[in-house]
Amino acid sequence: MQTAILDARTDLSGSVSAAVEILRLNGLVALPSETVYGLAGNALESEAAAKIFQAKERPFFDPLIVHVAGPEWLTKLARPDSAESPLVAEMIERFWPGPLTILFPKTDLVPDIVTAGSRSVAIRMPSHPVFVEVLRRLGKPLAAPSANRFGRVSPTRAEHVFKELGGRIPLILDAGPTTVGLESTIVRATEHRIEILRPGPITEEALGDVAPTDELHGSEQIAAPGQAASHYAPEKRVCLLDIEDTADHSKDSALICWGPIHHTERFFEVRSLSEKYNLLEAAQRLFQLFREIEQMEGVKQIFVEPVPERGLGRAIMNRIGRAAG
């Protein structure tokens, strides 16, 4: 299969039309979102969902996120009692469209393959104009995990998607680099609390303005995407840098540091997540740096310096920890 790349920045209407034509036939298209590039297929068709798992080599126990054009889809995809929760309504009011995914008890309209057999479905309303226009023109929700092979680094540019899935899917829509760079926050609402299943761009602090929060660490069953112990990993070994470590790693290691470039005498290569200690910039750069360094000859492992675990830093450290897992 040949994979075409269309520039949605120069021809939005034409590229969206091409994507919708493929999606209507239960084919797959890689689309830009504000978080990372997603591999999209019709969320209401088991055939399309099965193709997503096949293209990504994704295990069938790992559920997919369903993307919708508007909250009106909740009445079709989620059980009414959960969709009408005041707590859910406030989260939707504050954070949709945007990088927040909410778990709901599902209706029978959602195929079991999409939810990996779970009775809950993960739903998000994206804000990226290209993704939104595809949803609007298609008129159906899209299942769309990150557009990479399972467990690998999520793509933040169209060329990353091509490297991962070229020859496996027919079309990639290119809208340039993503603005957030990390996957969405995933939550589940109880009567009076918010459970954070995966940290992300909507921070614990922001959610805490809505209701008390609990961050769930580990589970005997994967309830939401991105909960596998090893995930978001480049092909080279990733290690968290121990601040007490004084060894010379320069012969075969690279460092992704926090703040101005330092330790250059100890490593083969040093890149910074953000020389100005900006967590938003760090989130945007993390996966890009993983991909750049894994291409370097002579580098066998990647050390990453911790960032402060506050706000967006929790999501960044979550991805680093799973890459090292």
Secondary structure as UniProt FT lines:
FT   STRAND          4..7
FT   TURN            8..10
FT   HELIX           12..24
FT   TURN            25..26
FT   STRAND          29..31
FT   STRAND          38..42
FT   TURN            43..44
FT   HELIX           46..56
FT   TURN            60..61
FT   STRAND          65..67
FT   HELIX           71..73
FT   HELIX           74..77
FT   HELIX           80..83
FT   HELIX           86..95
FT   STRAND          100..106
FT   TURN            108..109
FT   TURN            112..117
FT   STRAND          120..124
FT   HELIX           129..138
FT   STRAND          142..143
FT   TURN            150..151
FT   HELIX           158..165
FT   TURN            167..168
FT   STRAND          171..174
FT   STRAND          185..189
FT   STRAND          194..198
FT   HELIX           204..208
FT   TURN            209..210
FT   STRAND          213..215
FT   TURN            225..226
FT   STRAND          237..240
FT   TURN            243..244
FT   TURN            250..252
FT   STRAND          253..257
FT   TURN            264..266
FT   STRAND          269..272
FT   TURN            275..276
FT   HELIX           279..294
FT   TURN            297..298
FT   STRAND          301..304
FT   HELIX           312..324
//
